[in-house]
């Protein structure tokens, strides 16, 4: 009788272990809906590569309390309606603990308007936008300063330098209009004149009219509230047309890509704002980690834009490590209460309706493509 009970107990224990073990080691799913095709594919791939760089390292060290992270992606070609559809599909099919790295103000605004993140209690850490509308949205958490902060700091610097005639080339969507509104407000504050304003259609590089307007109005400085491909196209055409104004780009522009496409001579003098540490900042632990892992990864999609994905992934992992149960609901509740974290020499403060960072700096491409602060 005792032997029979012992065997039965062992059998029940084995069944219990079989049932529980897969749950204990289930993947923590993180979803990314971003452009991996179309004009913004270079940005989508770069952000994904940065995310994957940290996720792969975390998994190699055992994951989060023994659970591996699984990155699931969908390609929205940066079409807002596709972003909404694919986010809903991903949430329904893959049950992610969190989302990460969706790109584009209009895309994120479409998610906000639909309300899918609020309804499902799924949060996105590292929403790729600095627009006021995104920063103030529930369940969306960028890891950088706002566009308004970027513009305000730039215009203050231009005023101090005495460069008061400014032209603005902007993408005609939520991104560009948010930056334009910030420029108009900052111009009044710092005594600058907006002598020319020209928009171009979203998700295109149709900048011919903008080039003509800037050549005609001859501003001292042109502020590019533009994405990478459009900024490259504008810079090339503007210089070919004989334009001589100083060019200032927003932090969303992949400067390495610009340098590669234009070459060091044409790219020389291109200035830009920084809202995240750059590759050369070896005084920051996060960038030492990034460089070490990047050298070993050999991923062709890794670029200066990948840093934002890398930092977003680090911030998300840290938040998950602090959450007793890594579920979408518990993570969302923690972020709404407020999460302070240091990703390695860069402090982030997450909370409902607030920017996680106010870090803004500037740099310029010098001789031979060298980065000059």
Backbone torsions as a table, in degrees:
resi	resn	phi	psi	omega
1	UNK	NA	-44.0	-179.6
2	UNK	-64.5	-38.8	179.3
3	UNK	-64.0	-41.5	179.1
4	UNK	-61.7	-43.9	178.5
5	UNK	-63.9	-39.3	-179.2
6	UNK	-63.4	-43.9	179.4
7	UNK	-64.2	-42.3	179.1
8	UNK	-62.1	-40.3	179.1
9	UNK	-63.8	-42.5	179.8
10	UNK	-64.8	-38.3	179.8
11	UNK	-64.7	-44.5	177.8
12	UNK	-63.7	-40.1	179.0
13	UNK	-62.6	-41.8	178.8
14	UNK	-63.3	-42.3	177.9
15	UNK	-62.8	-40.6	179.0
16	UNK	-62.9	-44.2	179.2
17	UNK	-63.2	-39.6	179.8
18	UNK	-63.1	-37.7	-178.2
19	UNK	-74.7	-36.3	-172.8
20	UNK	-87.1	-33.8	-172.2
21	UNK	-57.3	-45.7	179.7
22	UNK	-60.6	-35.1	178.8
23	UNK	-67.6	-40.4	-177.4
24	UNK	-65.1	-29.2	-177.1
25	UNK	-113.5	20.5	178.6
26	UNK	-63.6	150.3	178.2
27	UNK	-69.0	148.4	166.8
28	UNK	-92.6	111.6	-174.7
29	UNK	-87.9	129.5	172.8
30	UNK	-119.5	130.2	-176.4
31	UNK	-110.0	140.5	174.7
32	UNK	-128.3	122.1	172.0
33	UNK	-110.4	116.5	-172.4
34	UNK	-157.9	168.8	179.5
35	UNK	-80.7	116.4	173.5
36	UNK	-113.1	5.4	172.1
37	UNK	-142.3	164.4	-179.4
38	UNK	87.4	-175.0	-174.3
39	UNK	-60.3	-27.0	-177.9
40	UNK	-102.3	15.9	-179.5
41	UNK	-60.4	-35.4	-178.8
42	UNK	-61.2	-37.8	178.2
43	UNK	-71.9	-45.5	179.7
44	UNK	-58.6	-44.0	-179.6
45	UNK	-67.7	-37.1	179.6
46	UNK	-66.3	-44.5	179.1
47	UNK	-63.5	-43.9	178.5
48	UNK	-60.6	-41.2	-179.6
49	UNK	-63.4	-38.6	177.8
50	UNK	-66.5	-41.3	177.2
51	UNK	-60.9	-49.6	-176.2
52	UNK	-62.6	-33.5	-179.5
53	UNK	-58.2	-44.9	-179.9
54	UNK	-78.4	-39.6	179.8
55	UNK	-60.0	-44.2	179.2
56	UNK	-61.8	-38.3	179.8
57	UNK	-68.4	-42.4	178.1
58	UNK	-61.1	-44.1	179.8
59	UNK	-64.8	-37.6	179.2
60	UNK	-64.5	-24.4	179.1
61	UNK	-97.4	12.7	174.8
62	UNK	106.7	0.7	178.5
63	UNK	77.2	-154.9	179.1
64	UNK	-104.9	107.9	-176.3
65	UNK	50.2	43.8	176.8
66	UNK	86.3	-5.6	179.2
67	UNK	-100.4	127.1	178.0
68	UNK	-75.8	153.9	175.6
69	UNK	-97.6	130.9	177.8
70	UNK	-113.3	118.7	178.7
71	UNK	-92.6	119.0	179.4
72	UNK	-112.1	131.4	-174.9
73	UNK	-124.6	156.0	173.0
74	UNK	-138.2	145.1	-179.0
75	UNK	-98.6	114.5	179.1
76	UNK	-99.6	-1.3	-177.8
77	UNK	52.3	21.4	-177.6
78	UNK	58.7	34.6	174.3
79	UNK	-99.1	118.3	-174.3
80	UNK	-53.7	-41.3	-179.2
81	UNK	-65.3	-33.5	176.7
82	UNK	-71.8	-35.5	177.3
83	UNK	-58.3	-48.4	-179.2
84	UNK	-63.1	-47.1	-178.2
85	UNK	-61.1	-45.9	-174.9
86	UNK	-73.7	-32.5	174.8
87	UNK	-63.4	-44.5	177.8
88	UNK	-61.3	-42.7	179.2
89	UNK	-63.0	-44.8	-178.6
90	UNK	-64.6	-42.4	179.4
91	UNK	-63.8	-41.8	-178.1
92	UNK	-70.2	-41.7	-173.4
93	UNK	-86.4	-33.4	-171.7
94	UNK	-113.8	-7.6	176.3
95	UNK	48.6	59.3	-176.6
96	UNK	-70.9	148.2	172.4
97	UNK	-73.9	-31.3	179.7
98	UNK	-156.9	161.6	169.8
99	UNK	-108.9	162.3	-177.5
100	UNK	-155.8	144.0	164.6
101	UNK	69.3	27.3	170.9
102	UNK	-72.7	137.9	-168.9
103	UNK	-111.4	134.9	171.7
104	UNK	110.7	126.5	-179.5
105	UNK	-59.8	-46.0	-179.5
106	UNK	-62.8	-37.1	179.2
107	UNK	-66.5	-43.8	179.9
108	UNK	-70.4	-35.9	175.4
109	UNK	-64.1	-35.6	177.7
110	UNK	-65.1	-40.3	176.0
111	UNK	-63.8	-41.3	179.0
112	UNK	-61.9	-46.0	-178.2
113	UNK	-65.3	-38.4	179.5
114	UNK	-68.5	-34.6	178.4
115	UNK	82.0	12.5	-175.6
116	UNK	-62.4	-36.2	-178.7
117	UNK	-69.5	-41.3	177.8
118	UNK	-65.3	-42.5	-177.7
119	UNK	-64.6	-38.3	-176.3
120	UNK	-94.0	-7.4	-178.5
121	UNK	59.5	37.7	174.6
122	UNK	-106.0	131.4	-179.2
123	UNK	-105.6	152.6	175.7
124	UNK	-113.6	116.3	174.9
125	UNK	-97.9	129.7	-177.7
126	UNK	83.8	37.7	170.3
127	UNK	-63.0	127.3	-170.9
128	UNK	-88.5	79.6	175.9
129	UNK	-169.3	150.4	174.4
130	UNK	-116.5	16.3	-177.9
131	UNK	-69.7	145.8	179.4
132	UNK	-57.6	-38.5	-178.9
133	UNK	-63.4	-31.0	-179.8
134	UNK	-82.6	-44.0	179.9
135	UNK	-59.7	-35.3	-177.9
136	UNK	-84.2	-7.0	-177.1
137	UNK	-76.1	145.9	175.5
138	UNK	-73.7	144.6	175.5
139	UNK	70.4	12.5	175.2
140	UNK	-123.2	129.6	-173.9
141	UNK	-136.2	89.7	171.2
142	UNK	-63.3	159.7	-179.4
143	UNK	-110.4	19.0	-175.3
144	UNK	-138.8	173.4	177.6
145	UNK	-67.2	162.3	-179.0
146	UNK	-77.7	161.5	175.0
147	UNK	-61.7	-38.0	179.5
148	UNK	-60.7	-39.9	178.4
149	UNK	-64.3	-43.1	177.3
150	UNK	-57.5	-52.0	-175.9
151	UNK	-63.9	-43.6	-178.1
152	UNK	-60.8	-43.5	179.9
153	UNK	-67.5	-38.6	179.0
154	UNK	-65.2	-47.1	-176.9
155	UNK	-67.4	-34.0	175.0
156	UNK	-61.3	-43.8	179.8
157	UNK	-65.1	-41.9	179.2
158	UNK	-63.3	-40.4	177.9
159	UNK	-61.0	-41.8	179.2
160	UNK	-66.6	-28.9	179.8
161	UNK	-85.1	-9.4	-179.8
162	UNK	79.6	16.9	178.6
163	UNK	-97.6	91.4	-165.8
164	UNK	-102.5	-13.8	179.5
165	UNK	-95.4	108.3	-171.9
166	UNK	-119.6	135.5	170.9
167	UNK	-108.3	149.6	-179.0
168	UNK	-126.9	125.4	171.6
169	UNK	-110.5	121.9	-172.9
170	UNK	-135.4	146.7	173.4
171	UNK	-72.8	126.6	-172.1
172	UNK	-81.5	75.3	176.6
173	UNK	-157.4	-165.1	-177.9
174	UNK	-58.7	-39.9	177.9
175	UNK	-59.4	-58.7	-175.4
176	UNK	-64.7	-40.5	-178.8
177	UNK	-69.0	-32.7	176.4
178	UNK	-66.8	-44.4	178.1
179	UNK	-65.4	-38.4	179.0
180	UNK	-63.5	-43.5	178.4
181	UNK	-62.3	-39.5	176.9
182	UNK	-65.2	-38.8	179.2
183	UNK	-65.9	-41.9	179.9
184	UNK	-63.1	-40.7	178.7
185	UNK	-69.3	-43.5	-177.6
186	UNK	-70.1	-32.3	178.4
187	UNK	-60.6	-41.8	177.5
188	UNK	-64.6	-41.2	-177.1
189	UNK	-64.6	-40.2	-172.0
190	UNK	-109.1	12.7	172.8
191	UNK	72.1	33.3	178.1
192	UNK	-99.8	153.2	177.3
193	UNK	-109.9	126.0	175.8
194	UNK	-87.9	93.7	-172.2
195	UNK	-82.8	-15.1	179.8
196	UNK	-156.1	138.7	176.7
197	UNK	-136.1	127.8	-178.1
198	UNK	-143.4	127.1	178.4
199	UNK	-100.8	163.1	172.4
200	UNK	-136.7	155.9	-174.6
201	UNK	-67.2	138.0	179.4
202	UNK	-58.0	145.1	175.5
203	UNK	64.4	25.2	175.8
204	UNK	-134.9	175.8	171.5
205	UNK	-122.0	34.1	-178.9
206	UNK	-81.7	80.6	-172.7
207	UNK	-111.1	12.2	-175.8
208	UNK	-58.7	-46.3	-179.5
209	UNK	-63.8	-37.4	178.8
210	UNK	-65.6	-40.1	177.3
211	UNK	-61.1	-48.1	-179.0
212	UNK	-59.4	-42.9	-178.1
213	UNK	-65.7	-40.9	-178.4
214	UNK	-71.0	-37.7	176.8
215	UNK	-64.3	-39.6	-178.7
216	UNK	-67.7	-42.5	-173.5
217	UNK	-87.5	-12.1	177.1
218	UNK	44.6	59.7	175.3
219	UNK	-69.9	162.0	174.3
220	UNK	-72.4	-37.0	-175.1
221	UNK	-137.9	142.3	172.8
222	UNK	-116.2	124.4	178.3
223	UNK	-96.9	120.9	-177.0
224	UNK	-100.0	100.0	172.2
225	UNK	-90.3	65.2	-168.8
226	UNK	-133.5	159.9	175.8
227	UNK	-84.5	174.0	-170.4
228	UNK	-58.0	-55.1	-175.3
229	UNK	-61.2	-41.8	-180.0
230	UNK	-69.2	-37.0	178.8
231	UNK	-65.2	-40.3	177.8
232	UNK	-64.0	-46.2	-179.8
233	UNK	-62.2	-44.0	-179.7
234	UNK	-64.0	-48.3	-178.1
235	UNK	-57.6	-44.4	-178.7
236	UNK	-64.0	-49.1	-177.2
237	UNK	-70.1	-37.8	-178.9
238	UNK	-64.8	-44.2	178.9
239	UNK	-67.3	-38.5	177.5
240	UNK	-62.6	-34.0	179.0
241	UNK	-79.9	0.9	177.2
242	UNK	92.7	10.1	179.5
243	UNK	-65.0	141.7	-175.3
244	UNK	-125.6	3.3	-178.6
245	UNK	-67.7	153.0	172.4
246	UNK	-69.9	141.5	-177.4
247	UNK	-109.8	128.7	177.5
248	UNK	-121.2	122.6	179.4
249	UNK	-106.7	157.7	176.0
250	UNK	-78.9	168.2	-176.6
251	UNK	-65.9	-18.8	-177.9
252	UNK	-72.0	-13.1	-178.7
253	UNK	-78.6	130.3	176.7
254	UNK	-79.6	100.2	-173.7
255	UNK	-67.9	-33.6	176.7
256	UNK	-63.1	-40.4	177.5
257	UNK	-66.0	-42.3	177.7
258	UNK	-60.4	-44.1	179.5
259	UNK	-63.9	-41.9	-179.2
260	UNK	-65.7	-39.4	-176.8
261	UNK	-79.1	-36.9	-177.0
262	UNK	-89.5	-27.9	-173.7
263	UNK	87.7	156.4	-174.2
264	UNK	-62.3	-31.2	-177.9
265	UNK	-70.4	-47.8	-179.1
266	UNK	-72.6	-30.0	-178.7
267	UNK	-80.6	-15.3	-177.0
268	UNK	-59.7	131.2	179.7
269	UNK	93.2	-7.7	177.9
270	UNK	-70.3	121.2	-178.6
271	UNK	-107.6	156.0	-176.2
272	UNK	-159.0	156.4	177.7
273	UNK	-89.6	153.8	179.5
274	UNK	-122.8	129.5	176.1
275	UNK	-119.2	2.8	175.9
276	UNK	-140.0	156.8	177.8
277	UNK	-60.5	149.5	179.9
278	UNK	-100.7	169.5	-174.6
279	UNK	-55.7	-29.0	-175.0
280	UNK	-84.3	-3.6	-177.1
281	UNK	-83.8	75.1	-178.9
282	UNK	-77.2	-2.3	174.6
283	UNK	-79.8	-6.5	179.0
284	UNK	-108.9	130.6	-177.9
285	UNK	-57.3	-39.9	-177.0
286	UNK	-60.9	-36.3	-179.5
287	UNK	-80.0	-29.1	173.4
288	UNK	-65.2	-41.2	177.1
289	UNK	-64.1	-44.8	-178.9
290	UNK	-59.2	-47.5	-178.5
291	UNK	-65.1	-41.7	-179.6
292	UNK	-62.4	-47.5	-178.8
293	UNK	-70.0	-36.0	-179.7
294	UNK	-63.6	-40.9	-179.8
295	UNK	-61.0	-36.2	-178.5
296	UNK	-82.6	-24.5	-173.9
297	UNK	-75.8	-37.1	-178.3
298	UNK	56.6	36.1	-179.0
299	UNK	-89.0	119.2	-177.9
300	UNK	-65.6	-17.2	-179.3
301	UNK	-84.6	-9.2	179.0
302	UNK	-71.2	131.9	-179.4
303	UNK	-152.7	-172.7	179.0
304	UNK	-62.3	-30.3	178.4
305	UNK	-70.6	-18.8	-178.7
306	UNK	-67.9	-21.9	-178.4
307	UNK	-58.6	-37.9	-179.5
308	UNK	-64.0	-41.4	176.2
309	UNK	-65.7	-39.1	179.1
310	UNK	-62.5	-47.3	179.8
311	UNK	-66.7	-39.2	177.1
312	UNK	-61.3	-42.5	179.3
313	UNK	-65.3	-40.3	177.8
314	UNK	-63.0	-44.1	-179.3
315	UNK	-64.1	-41.4	179.9
316	UNK	-65.3	-44.2	179.3
317	UNK	-61.6	-43.0	179.2
318	UNK	-61.9	-40.6	178.5
319	UNK	-65.2	-40.0	179.2
320	UNK	-67.5	-35.9	178.8
321	UNK	-64.9	-27.7	178.9
322	UNK	-86.2	-10.4	-177.9
323	UNK	-92.4	118.6	-176.8
324	UNK	-54.4	-42.2	178.3
325	UNK	-120.6	111.4	-175.0
326	UNK	-74.6	73.5	175.7
327	UNK	-114.1	161.0	178.6
328	UNK	-59.1	-42.6	-178.3
329	UNK	-62.7	-48.5	-176.7
330	UNK	-68.5	-36.8	177.8
331	UNK	-65.6	-44.1	179.2
332	UNK	-60.5	-44.2	179.4
333	UNK	-62.3	-40.9	179.6
334	UNK	-64.7	-43.6	-179.3
335	UNK	-66.2	-38.5	179.7
336	UNK	-67.5	-34.7	176.6
337	UNK	-68.6	-32.1	-179.8
338	UNK	120.2	127.6	179.0
339	UNK	-129.0	120.3	174.4
340	UNK	-101.4	130.3	-179.6
341	UNK	-148.6	156.9	175.8
342	UNK	-120.0	118.1	-176.8
343	UNK	-92.2	11.4	178.3
344	UNK	117.7	64.7	-178.3
345	UNK	89.0	7.0	175.5
346	UNK	-139.0	116.5	-177.9
347	UNK	-90.5	136.9	178.3
348	UNK	-124.7	141.7	-179.8
349	UNK	-127.3	102.5	-179.4
350	UNK	-91.5	142.5	177.5
351	UNK	-175.5	164.3	-176.5
352	UNK	-61.2	119.4	173.0
353	UNK	72.1	24.2	-179.2
354	UNK	-130.4	151.4	176.1
355	UNK	-74.2	137.7	-177.7
356	UNK	-74.5	-21.4	-175.6
357	UNK	-148.1	154.5	174.3
358	UNK	-123.6	16.2	-178.0
359	UNK	-71.0	121.1	175.0
360	UNK	-138.6	131.5	177.1
361	UNK	-140.1	175.6	-179.6
362	UNK	-134.7	152.4	176.5
363	UNK	-149.1	168.9	-178.9
364	UNK	-143.5	147.6	175.9
365	UNK	-84.3	120.9	-178.7
366	UNK	-100.2	-158.7	-178.6
367	UNK	-59.0	133.0	179.2
368	UNK	70.3	15.6	-179.4
369	UNK	81.1	11.2	-178.6
370	UNK	-71.2	138.1	179.1
371	UNK	-79.9	123.9	-179.3
372	UNK	-120.2	129.8	179.2
373	UNK	-93.1	NA	NA
